[in-house]
Amino acid sequence: MALIGVGLMGGSLGLAVKRAKLVGEIVGYSPEPAALKRAVQRGAIDRFTKSAPEAVREADLVVLATPAGSFEPLVKECASSFKLGAILTDVGSVKGALVGRIDALLPPHVVYLPAHPLAGRERSGIDASSATLFDGCRCLITPGHRNNQIGRPDALKRLTGLWEKIGATVTTLDPFEHDRYLALVSHLPHLVAYALVNCAMDAAKEAPGLLGFSAGGFRDFTRIAASSPEMWRDICLENRAEILSALARYQSVLERYRRLIEAGDGASLEAAFRDARRVKEELRSA
Amino acid sequence: MALIGVGLMGGSLGLAVKRAKLVGEIVGYSPEPAALKRAVQRGAIDRFTKSAPEAVREADLVVLATPAGSFEPLVKECASSFKLGAILTDVGSVKGALVGRIDALLPPHVVYLPAHPLAGRERSGIDASSATLFDGCRCLITPGHRNNQIGRPDALKRLTGLWEKIGATVTTLDPFEHDRYLALVSHLPHLVAYALVNCAMDAAKEAPGLLGFSAGGFRDFTRIAASSPEMWRDICLENRAEILSALARYQSVLERYRRLIEAGDGASLEAAFRDARRVKEELRSA
């Protein structure tokens, strides 16, 4: 197995797969040499190479675990180095059109099966990675529309098995549907949290003691806003259309709140808050 | 001590004060009789009365722990029943002009010292209360501008001592400054979370499986949005001006994000996200 990128997600996948003894050697590559050394020390990879093509050369399974913006250049660079019948996958948070663009870069003998494990934590980087990160999580596999590719059903079975063996529940989903859904329940929440923290930091310039008055609510936002900036930049760029549509929807809810507060409409505010509270029960039954 | 309201905050205060043996009898009153019975069972109060004036009659210390919108009618109702030299306090999240309005309703022999412990949890109600809720929290005391009131310095000392003995760190603050700060680091975050959950629920009407794709980020929001709807309604109404100003600031950050995403300006997005990440270090040193 080759692991391109050894941050939180890549590192955790390496550790989990090693612990479950699902693959032989794991060869790592990352543009950050320091992370590669730490990944070897932590046991997430067995060795590393100086380039991505060298890492993929002998791998049956290649995992992209870098920010999504780097997928296309990496795949281009490796295109002629993949082993015959290799499976290419990733752990990225955006799919949509990117899947077709990557499929188009690949030789016919490589099967690309994009994946997105719904797991994460506040910190990023190899030192935050854990063999149990994916335990109990949901993993979405979003195959593209490349027709009748030889070996694809077997590859899907193999990748599904790997995720299941490290504790994930796998769902197969259309890549565009994936992006529409995730824009609302993942990408938008992160933007909203980043914006809130930016807003409070901006206000704190005029009121230096401000952040000391923060309690539970705000601190939850700072945790969400501590996710990887490069990763979220790439998600915003790649899933632009769906994020803009989710953001517009959100802005109109917020504008409705503003009008209700301005009008002193307590009953409508209370009804909206009461409605929001119901979601916790819906999540339990989801 | 009299406890008016025996939900999460009132119940926890009763339990904490009892455990530390700081007062004699605790007499409770609430418009919800079922909560009073549970509060006796849980040991948060010793007995309860059928009206607020009966509860306050013999109390040296009276605590309002109902939604802030009920403070004025309750104080009006109790005005002639307070004991000579009684201290009135509360655990509400809004101060500002409300403090002066309550001061104006009180007889000269009652000292009002508004308080706001920065503590909370996702659930509300007596069954969510805990004797350790305030352990390690910050408690803001925001005296009004009633001049040279006899007994006020002693009352402040006594109330500060009580909060310190149940684990809080006390800061004294102007009530208007309190509302300006809390609008940004507490009221706005709650509104933002409620709005996000409303937005996702609205979208889920068209995409029934949507909420099942939610992971960490969104779930943090649903926890925040599970706070008491009545309490947040009252906060929005009472701290309207500061909340509207914080909301306007937030809406402009969000609109800036929207434009950056639309323009595909990855560098500026990344810079904004990176900036937000810094707040966690600032919080640690705050």
Boltz contact constraints between the chains, C-beta under 6 A:
constraints:
  - contact:
      token1: [A, 118]
      token2: [B, 215]
      max_distance: 6.0
  - contact:
      token1: [A, 120]
      token2: [B, 216]
      max_distance: 6.0
  - contact:
      token1: [A, 181]
      token2: [B, 210]
      max_distance: 6.0
  - contact:
      token1: [A, 181]
      token2: [B, 213]
      max_distance: 6.0
  - contact:
      token1: [A, 184]
      token2: [B, 200]
      max_distance: 6.0
  - contact:
      token1: [A, 184]
      token2: [B, 203]
      max_distance: 6.0
  - contact:
      token1: [A, 185]
      token2: [B, 200]
      max_distance: 6.0
  - contact:
      token1: [A, 185]
      token2: [B, 213]
      max_distance: 6.0
  - contact:
      token1: [A, 185]
      token2: [B, 214]
      max_distance: 6.0
  - contact:
      token1: [A, 185]
      token2: [B, 218]
      max_distance: 6.0
  - contact:
      token1: [A, 186]
      token2: [B, 217]
      max_distance: 6.0
  - contact:
      token1: [A, 189]
      token2: [B, 196]
      max_distance: 6.0
  - contact:
      token1: [A, 189]
      token2: [B, 217]
      max_distance: 6.0
  - contact:
      token1: [A, 189]
      token2: [B, 218]
      max_distance: 6.0
  - contact:
      token1: [A, 189]
      token2: [B, 221]
      max_distance: 6.0
  - contact:
      token1: [A, 190]
      token2: [B, 217]
      max_distance: 6.0
  - contact:
      token1: [A, 191]
      token2: [B, 257]
      max_distance: 6.0
  - contact:
      token1: [A, 192]
      token2: [B, 192]
      max_distance: 6.0
  - contact:
      token1: [A, 192]
      token2: [B, 196]
      max_distance: 6.0
  - contact:
      token1: [A, 194]
      token2: [B, 273]
      max_distance: 6.0
  - contact:
      token1: [A, 194]
      token2: [B, 276]
      max_distance: 6.0
  - contact:
      token1: [A, 195]
      token2: [B, 253]
      max_distance: 6.0
  - contact:
      token1: [A, 195]
      token2: [B, 254]
      max_distance: 6.0
  - contact:
      token1: [A, 195]
      token2: [B, 257]
      max_distance: 6.0
  - contact:
      token1: [A, 196]
      token2: [B, 189]
      max_distance: 6.0
  - contact:
      token1: [A, 196]
      token2: [B, 192]
      max_distance: 6.0
  - contact:
      token1: [A, 197]
      token2: [B, 276]
      max_distance: 6.0
  - contact:
      token1: [A, 197]
      token2: [B, 279]
      max_distance: 6.0
  - contact:
      token1: [A, 198]
      token2: [B, 253]
      max_distance: 6.0
  - contact:
      token1: [A, 198]
      token2: [B, 272]
      max_distance: 6.0
  - contact:
      token1: [A, 198]
      token2: [B, 276]
      max_distance: 6.0
  - contact:
      token1: [A, 199]
      token2: [B, 249]
      max_distance: 6.0
  - contact:
      token1: [A, 199]
      token2: [B, 250]
      max_distance: 6.0
  - contact:
      token1: [A, 199]
      token2: [B, 253]
      max_distance: 6.0
  - contact:
      token1: [A, 200]
      token2: [B, 184]
      max_distance: 6.0
  - contact:
      token1: [A, 200]
      token2: [B, 185]
      max_distance: 6.0
  - contact:
      token1: [A, 201]
      token2: [B, 279]
      max_distance: 6.0
  - contact:
      token1: [A, 203]
      token2: [B, 184]
      max_distance: 6.0
  - contact:
      token1: [A, 210]
      token2: [B, 181]
      max_distance: 6.0
  - contact:
      token1: [A, 211]
      token2: [B, 282]
      max_distance: 6.0
  - contact:
      token1: [A, 211]
      token2: [B, 283]
      max_distance: 6.0
  - contact:
      token1: [A, 211]
      token2: [B, 286]
      max_distance: 6.0
  - contact:
      token1: [A, 212]
      token2: [B, 286]
      max_distance: 6.0
  - contact:
      token1: [A, 213]
      token2: [B, 181]
      max_distance: 6.0
  - contact:
      token1: [A, 213]
      token2: [B, 185]
      max_distance: 6.0
  - contact:
      token1: [A, 214]
      token2: [B, 185]
      max_distance: 6.0
  - contact:
      token1: [A, 215]
      token2: [B, 118]
      max_distance: 6.0
  - contact:
      token1: [A, 216]
      token2: [B, 120]
      max_distance: 6.0
  - contact:
      token1: [A, 217]
      token2: [B, 186]
      max_distance: 6.0
  - contact:
      token1: [A, 217]
      token2: [B, 189]
      max_distance: 6.0
  - contact:
      token1: [A, 217]
      token2: [B, 190]
      max_distance: 6.0
  - contact:
      token1: [A, 217]
      token2: [B, 224]
      max_distance: 6.0
  - contact:
      token1: [A, 218]
      token2: [B, 185]
      max_distance: 6.0
  - contact:
      token1: [A, 218]
      token2: [B, 189]
      max_distance: 6.0
  - contact:
      token1: [A, 220]
      token2: [B, 220]
      max_distance: 6.0
  - contact:
      token1: [A, 221]
      token2: [B, 189]
      max_distance: 6.0
  - contact:
      token1: [A, 222]
      token2: [B, 279]
      max_distance: 6.0
  - contact:
      token1: [A, 222]
      token2: [B, 280]
      max_distance: 6.0
  - contact:
      token1: [A, 224]
      token2: [B, 217]
      max_distance: 6.0
  - contact:
      token1: [A, 225]
      token2: [B, 276]
      max_distance: 6.0
  - contact:
      token1: [A, 226]
      token2: [B, 277]
      max_distance: 6.0
  - contact:
      token1: [A, 226]
      token2: [B, 280]
      max_distance: 6.0
  - contact:
      token1: [A, 229]
      token2: [B, 270]
      max_distance: 6.0
  - contact:
      token1: [A, 229]
      token2: [B, 273]
      max_distance: 6.0
  - contact:
      token1: [A, 229]
      token2: [B, 274]
      max_distance: 6.0
  - contact:
      token1: [A, 232]
      token2: [B, 273]
      max_distance: 6.0
  - contact:
      token1: [A, 233]
      token2: [B, 266]
      max_distance: 6.0
  - contact:
      token1: [A, 233]
      token2: [B, 269]
      max_distance: 6.0
  - contact:
      token1: [A, 233]
      token2: [B, 270]
      max_distance: 6.0
  - contact:
      token1: [A, 236]
      token2: [B, 261]
      max_distance: 6.0
  - contact:
      token1: [A, 236]
      token2: [B, 269]
      max_distance: 6.0
  - contact:
      token1: [A, 237]
      token2: [B, 264]
      max_distance: 6.0
  - contact:
      token1: [A, 237]
      token2: [B, 266]
      max_distance: 6.0
  - contact:
      token1: [A, 240]
      token2: [B, 261]
      max_distance: 6.0
  - contact:
      token1: [A, 244]
      token2: [B, 261]
      max_distance: 6.0
  - contact:
      token1: [A, 247]
      token2: [B, 258]
      max_distance: 6.0
  - contact:
      token1: [A, 249]
      token2: [B, 199]
      max_distance: 6.0
  - contact:
      token1: [A, 250]
      token2: [B, 199]
      max_distance: 6.0
  - contact:
      token1: [A, 253]
      token2: [B, 195]
      max_distance: 6.0
  - contact:
      token1: [A, 253]
      token2: [B, 198]
      max_distance: 6.0
  - contact:
      token1: [A, 253]
      token2: [B, 199]
      max_distance: 6.0
  - contact:
      token1: [A, 254]
      token2: [B, 195]
      max_distance: 6.0
  - contact:
      token1: [A, 257]
      token2: [B, 191]
      max_distance: 6.0
  - contact:
      token1: [A, 257]
      token2: [B, 195]
      max_distance: 6.0
  - contact:
      token1: [A, 258]
      token2: [B, 247]
      max_distance: 6.0
  - contact:
      token1: [A, 261]
      token2: [B, 236]
      max_distance: 6.0
  - contact:
      token1: [A, 261]
      token2: [B, 240]
      max_distance: 6.0
  - contact:
      token1: [A, 261]
      token2: [B, 243]
      max_distance: 6.0
  - contact:
      token1: [A, 261]
      token2: [B, 244]
      max_distance: 6.0
  - contact:
      token1: [A, 264]
      token2: [B, 237]
      max_distance: 6.0
  - contact:
      token1: [A, 266]
      token2: [B, 233]
      max_distance: 6.0
  - contact:
      token1: [A, 266]
      token2: [B, 237]
      max_distance: 6.0
  - contact:
      token1: [A, 269]
      token2: [B, 233]
      max_distance: 6.0
  - contact:
      token1: [A, 269]
      token2: [B, 236]
      max_distance: 6.0
  - contact:
      token1: [A, 270]
      token2: [B, 229]
      max_distance: 6.0
  - contact:
      token1: [A, 270]
      token2: [B, 233]
      max_distance: 6.0
  - contact:
      token1: [A, 272]
      token2: [B, 198]
      max_distance: 6.0
  - contact:
      token1: [A, 273]
      token2: [B, 194]
      max_distance: 6.0
  - contact:
      token1: [A, 273]
      token2: [B, 229]
      max_distance: 6.0
  - contact:
      token1: [A, 273]
      token2: [B, 232]
      max_distance: 6.0
  - contact:
      token1: [A, 274]
      token2: [B, 229]
      max_distance: 6.0
  - contact:
      token1: [A, 276]
      token2: [B, 194]
      max_distance: 6.0
  - contact:
      token1: [A, 276]
      token2: [B, 197]
      max_distance: 6.0
  - contact:
      token1: [A, 276]
      token2: [B, 198]
      max_distance: 6.0
  - contact:
      token1: [A, 276]
      token2: [B, 225]
      max_distance: 6.0
  - contact:
      token1: [A, 277]
      token2: [B, 226]
      max_distance: 6.0
  - contact:
      token1: [A, 279]
      token2: [B, 197]
      max_distance: 6.0
  - contact:
      token1: [A, 279]
      token2: [B, 201]
      max_distance: 6.0
  - contact:
      token1: [A, 279]
      token2: [B, 222]
      max_distance: 6.0
  - contact:
      token1: [A, 280]
      token2: [B, 222]
      max_distance: 6.0
  - contact:
      token1: [A, 280]
      token2: [B, 226]
      max_distance: 6.0
  - contact:
      token1: [A, 282]
      token2: [B, 211]
      max_distance: 6.0
  - contact:
      token1: [A, 283]
      token2: [B, 211]
      max_distance: 6.0
  - contact:
      token1: [A, 286]
      token2: [B, 211]
      max_distance: 6.0
  - contact:
      token1: [A, 286]
      token2: [B, 212]
      max_distance: 6.0
